[in-house]
C-alpha cells in the first residue's frame, strides 16, 4: 500500500487484478467521510477517501477499516 496524495492510496501486486474478475469491498468504521475501493489497473487497486463536510479528499478515514479483495479465475 502506498499513499499517492491526500486521500488517495494504491495497493500494488503486479499482474494480479484481472479485469472483470476482481471484486473489492471496503467497510470503514468512520462514517464522517466517504470512500471508494476499486481495481485501477492489472497491477493496482485504488482507495479514495474524502470528508463529507468539505467534499475534499482527506486522510484519516481508514483506521480500523476492513478491506477484502478477491480475484476469481
C-alpha positions in Angstrom: 0.0 0.0 0.0 1.2 3.5 -0.9 -0.3 6.9 -0.4 0.0 8.9 -3.6 -1.7 12.1 -2.4 -4.2 13.3 0.3 -6.9 10.6 0.5 -5.6 8.5 -2.4 -4.0 5.1 -1.8 -2.8 2.3 -4.1 -2.4 -1.4 -3.3 0.0 -3.0 -5.8 0.5 -6.6 -6.8 2.0 -7.0 -10.3 -0.4 -8.7 -12.8 -3.0 -9.8 -10.3 -6.1 -7.7 -10.6 -7.7 -9.3 -13.6 -10.3 -7.2 -15.5 -13.9 -8.2 -14.7 -12.6 -10.9 -12.2 -11.6 -8.6 -9.3 -14.0 -8.0 -6.5 -13.3 -5.3 -3.8 -15.1 -4.5 -0.6 -14.3 -1.8 2.0 -16.1 -1.4 5.3 -14.8 1.7 7.2 -15.8 2.4 10.8 -15.6 6.2 10.3 -18.9 7.4 8.9 -17.9 11.1 8.8 -16.2 10.5 5.5 -16.8 8.6 2.3 -14.6 6.2 0.4 -14.3 4.1 -2.7 -12.2 1.0 -3.5 -11.8 -0.3 -7.0 -9.4 -2.1 -9.4 -7.4 0.7 -11.1 -5.3 -1.5 -13.4 -4.0 -5.0 -13.8 -1.4 -4.1 -11.1 -3.2 -1.8 -8.7 -6.4 -1.3 -6.7 -7.2 2.3 -5.5 -8.8 3.6 -2.4 -10.1 7.2 -2.2 -11.3 8.8 1.0 -12.9 12.2 1.4 -14.5 14.4 4.0 -18.3 14.8 3.6 -18.4 18.3 5.1 -15.9 19.8 2.7 -16.3 17.3 -0.2 -12.4 17.2 -0.5 -10.1 14.2 -0.4 -8.9 13.7 3.2 -6.7 11.3 5.2 -7.5 9.6 8.4 -10.7 7.7 7.4 -9.2 4.2 7.2 -8.5 3.5 10.9 -10.0 0.1 11.8 -11.3 -0.4 8.3 -11.8 -3.9 6.8 -10.7 -4.4 3.2 -11.3 -7.5 1.2 -10.1 -8.1 -2.4 -10.9 -11.3 -4.3 -9.7 -12.3 -7.7 -11.6 -15.1 -9.4 -10.3 -17.5 -12.1 
